């Protein structure tokens, strides 16, 4: 049997998510094992963060949130979390801040409202300040995202591969985003849940998760694009008589795709209406680019070339082309395709989104984390040597990432 055929058999055997996982010769409910992995990873990451915070406090090292209210909670809310706090406590500005030349400056409209709204709700119920509430919200949704990640990978390639996808997700170099006062973990949960609904062909369920994701972080538009790709694939397969594709499913996919696409495009319109500034959201986002490439007009599909050309000229442009080719090659591998058409379509769509609109600076690695289901590909997760190398590298790089991103270059 060829490698391709073995992967196909593995995918078929994994169509039902296992309810129990065997660990050290004993079987446990799947959610117990996955949550144990998550808790162990948070203990490890928190230990690293506390150690760094104590060292920074004693050594008087400057970090992003050390100027006001220095505490471990604010240390866990560094970088741009202060904008989420402003939103939670006072909403969005109705007038955009500008410099002397009339250019829009950095402001809260770059950050979407769902995460600060949930944090605000917890603040109201518990009396906590923003940073403790936001860390709690982020950690809870980090656990939820890990559980859903396991389920969607297990539904295609079985429990073992899914468990390793969860392990690598929780112990990756940037896994601290699963517990800091940022919207990442909420976004992961919503996107993974929408992807799971797509893979389970429960298309109406995509709508609530997709709409919520659209108001959590940019990137939700990958969902309707992926849904459109899956629709076309299913249409072709149905015409060949290889799979039923009834009108109820077609209508559900079309409606879900339309609603999530509208939701994904809504925030720029809302920002424009509230502020009276036609390009409020786009200009706000571009204000973060000026430190890297100066002031430029936004043209889709050009940011990566603008960035790499500025710092490496022709070599930079060639690196972008190579990265695109490498990503396409990765998605074409039989091991990745074993994860299912939906996963490949989503990965391609999300990759296209990042390439089309995002400037590839230090935040890129954090923004790649919605592609975590790819870590469940059998060629990685079923290869003991490779998965251990990836796991050890992830653990070893966590303190490096913390030092770099807290003290040298804020993402």
SVG drawing of the C-alpha trace seen along z (x, -y; Angstrom):
<svg xmlns="http://www.w3.org/2000/svg" viewBox="-33 -70 52 72">
<polyline fill="none" stroke="black" stroke-width="0.4" points="0.0,0.0 1.4,-3.4 1.8,-6.3 -1.1,-8.1 -3.3,-5.1 -2.3,-4.6 -3.1,-8.3 -6.5,-7.8 -7.3,-4.8 -6.2,-6.8 -8.5,-9.7 -11.5,-7.3 -10.8,-5.6 -10.7,-9.0 -14.1,-10.3 -15.7,-9.9 -14.0,-11.9 -12.7,-9.4 -14.3,-9.9 -11.4,-8.4 -7.6,-8.7 -5.1,-6.1 -2.2,-7.6 0.4,-5.5 -1.6,-2.3 -4.9,-3.7 -7.9,-5.3 -9.3,-8.7 -12.1,-10.8 -10.7,-13.0 -11.5,-16.3 -9.7,-15.3 -6.4,-14.6 -6.7,-17.7 -7.4,-19.9 -4.5,-18.3 -2.2,-19.2 -3.5,-22.8 -3.1,-23.2 0.4,-21.8 1.4,-24.2 -0.1,-27.2 1.9,-26.2 5.0,-26.1 4.4,-29.4 3.2,-31.2 6.4,-30.1 8.5,-31.6 6.5,-34.8 6.6,-35.2 10.4,-34.6 10.8,-37.3 8.5,-39.7 10.4,-39.3 13.8,-39.8 12.5,-42.8 11.1,-44.4 14.3,-43.8 16.6,-44.8 14.3,-47.8 14.1,-46.6 11.7,-48.5 8.8,-46.6 5.7,-47.8 3.4,-48.1 5.9,-49.0 5.2,-52.8 1.7,-52.6 0.4,-50.2 3.3,-47.8 2.1,-44.3 2.1,-40.8 -1.4,-41.4 -0.2,-44.4 2.9,-42.4 0.4,-39.9 -1.3,-42.7 1.7,-44.3 1.9,-45.6 -1.4,-47.0 -3.7,-45.5 -4.0,-49.0 -6.3,-49.7 -8.6,-46.9 -8.7,-48.4 -9.7,-51.8 -12.4,-50.1 -13.7,-48.1 -13.7,-51.2 -14.7,-54.0 -15.6,-52.6 -14.3,-54.0 -13.4,-57.6 -15.8,-59.4 -13.0,-61.6 -9.8,-60.1 -6.5,-61.5 -4.3,-63.0 -0.8,-64.5 0.2,-67.9 0.0,-66.8 -3.5,-65.4 -2.4,-61.7 -4.4,-59.4 -2.5,-58.2 -2.8,-54.9 -6.1,-54.5 -8.6,-52.0 -10.4,-51.5 -7.8,-48.9 -9.1,-46.6 -12.4,-44.9 -15.0,-45.0 -16.0,-41.4 -13.0,-40.6 -13.1,-43.9 -16.9,-43.5 -16.6,-40.1 -13.8,-41.4 -16.1,-44.3 -18.9,-41.9 -16.6,-39.9 -15.4,-43.2 -19.0,-44.2 -19.8,-40.8 -16.6,-40.3 -15.4,-43.9 -12.0,-43.0 -9.9,-45.4 -9.4,-45.1 -6.1,-43.2 -7.1,-40.4 -10.5,-40.0 -8.9,-40.0 -6.3,-37.4 -9.1,-35.2 -11.2,-35.5 -8.2,-34.8 -7.2,-31.7 -10.7,-30.3 -11.0,-30.7 -7.5,-29.3 -8.7,-26.1 -11.8,-26.1 -9.8,-26.6 -7.5,-23.7 -10.6,-21.4 -12.1,-22.4 -8.8,-22.0 -8.6,-18.4 -12.1,-17.7 -11.8,-19.0 -8.4,-17.2 -9.6,-14.0 -12.7,-14.0 -10.3,-13.5 -7.1,-11.7 -7.9,-10.2 -7.1,-10.8 -3.3,-10.4 -2.7,-13.0 -5.3,-15.3 -3.7,-15.1 -0.3,-16.0 -1.8,-18.9 -3.1,-20.1 0.2,-19.5 2.2,-21.4 -0.4,-24.2 -0.2,-24.6 3.6,-24.3 4.5,-26.3 6.9,-29.3 4.1,-31.8 1.6,-29.9 1.7,-32.6 -1.0,-34.3 -3.4,-31.7 -3.4,-33.5 -2.4,-37.2 -4.9,-40.1 -5.2,-39.8 -8.1,-38.6 -6.1,-35.8 -7.5,-32.9 -11.1,-34.0 -10.4,-34.3 -8.8,-30.8 -11.8,-29.3 -14.3,-31.0 -12.4,-30.1 -11.8,-26.5 -15.4,-26.1 -16.6,-27.5 -14.1,-25.2 -15.4,-22.3 -18.9,-23.1 -17.8,-23.3 -16.1,-19.9 -19.1,-18.4 -21.4,-19.9 -23.4,-21.8 -23.3,-24.9 -25.9,-27.0 -23.6,-26.8 -20.9,-28.6 -22.9,-31.8 -22.8,-32.5 -19.1,-31.6 -18.1,-33.4 -20.0,-36.6 -18.5,-36.6 -15.0,-36.1 -15.6,-39.0 -15.9,-41.3 -12.9,-39.7 -9.9,-40.0 -9.3,-40.6 -9.0,-37.4 -12.5,-36.1 -13.0,-36.6 -11.0,-33.4 -14.1,-31.5 -16.5,-32.6 -13.7,-32.2 -13.0,-28.7 -16.7,-27.9 -16.9,-29.1 -14.1,-26.7 -15.7,-23.8 -19.0,-24.6 -17.4,-24.4 -15.5,-21.2 -18.7,-19.5 -20.5,-20.7 -18.0,-19.0 -17.9,-15.8 -21.7,-15.7 -21.9,-16.0 -19.6,-13.0 -22.0,-11.1 -19.5,-10.6 -21.3,-12.4 -24.8,-13.8 -25.1,-17.5 -28.7,-18.4 -30.4,-21.8 -30.7,-22.3 -27.0,-22.0 -26.4,-24.3 -28.7,-27.0 -27.1,-26.7 -23.6,-27.1 -24.6,-30.1 -26.4,-31.9 -23.6,-31.1 -21.0,-32.4 -22.9,-35.5 -23.6,-36.4 -20.0,-35.8 -18.7,-37.8 -20.9,-40.7 -19.8,-40.4 -16.2,-40.4 -16.6,-43.6 -18.8,-45.4 -16.2,-46.9 -14.6,-49.3 -18.1,-50.6 -19.0,-51.0 -15.7,-52.9 -16.5,-55.2 -20.0,-55.9 -19.1,-56.6 -16.1,-58.8 -17.3,-60.4 -14.0,-59.5 -14.4,-57.5 -11.3,-55.3 -11.1,-55.4 -10.3,-51.7 -7.8,-51.4 -6.0,-54.6 -5.8,-53.5 -4.3,-50.2 -1.8,-51.9 -0.6,-54.1 1.0,-50.9 3.0,-50.5 4.8,-53.8 7.5,-52.6 8.4,-49.9 7.9,-51.2 6.8,-54.8 3.5,-56.1 2.0,-54.2 -1.3,-53.7 -3.0,-50.4 -3.1,-48.1 -4.1,-44.5 -1.4,-41.8 1.5,-44.3 2.4,-44.6 4.8,-41.6 6.6,-42.9 6.7,-46.5 8.2,-45.3 10.8,-42.8 11.8,-45.2 12.5,-48.0 14.9,-45.8 16.3,-43.3 15.4,-44.6 15.3,-41.9 16.3,-39.2 13.3,-40.1 10.9,-39.9 12.3,-36.5 11.9,-35.3 8.2,-36.3 7.8,-34.2 9.6,-31.3 7.4,-31.5 4.2,-31.5 5.5,-28.5 6.5,-26.7 3.1,-27.2 1.4,-25.9 3.6,-22.9 2.8,-22.2 -0.9,-22.3 -0.5,-19.9 1.1,-17.1 -1.0,-14.0 -0.5,-14.2 -2.0,-17.6 -4.8,-16.7 -5.7,-13.9 -7.1,-16.6 -9.8,-17.2 -10.9,-19.6 -12.2,-22.0 -9.0,-22.3 -6.9,-22.8 -9.4,-25.4 -9.3,-27.2 -5.5,-27.2 -5.2,-28.4 -7.8,-31.2 -6.2,-32.3 -2.8,-32.3 -4.2,-34.4 -5.7,-36.9 -2.4,-37.3 -0.6,-37.8 -3.2,-40.2 -3.5,-42.7 -0.9,-42.1 2.5,-43.7 4.8,-40.8 6.6,-42.1 7.1,-40.4 3.3,-39.8 3.3,-37.4 4.2,-34.4 1.3,-35.1 -1.1,-35.5 -0.1,-32.2 -1.5,-30.3 -5.0,-29.8 -3.2,-27.3 -2.5,-25.1 -4.8,-22.2 -2.1,-21.6 0.1,-20.3 -2.3,-17.3 -1.1,-16.1 0.0,-12.5 3.4,-13.0 4.2,-15.3 2.1,-14.0 2.7,-10.3 6.4,-10.6 7.9,-10.3 11.3,-11.9 9.9,-14.8 7.1,-15.6 9.6,-15.5 12.0,-17.8 9.1,-20.3 7.9,-20.0 11.4,-20.5 12.1,-23.5 8.7,-25.0 9.5,-24.7 13.0,-26.0 11.9,-29.0 9.2,-30.2 11.7,-32.1 13.4,-33.4 10.1,-34.7 9.2,-36.2 12.5,-38.1 12.3,-39.4 8.7,-40.4 8.5,-41.9 11.8,-43.8 13.1,-44.3 10.4,-44.5 6.8,-44.7 4.5,-43.0"/>
</svg>
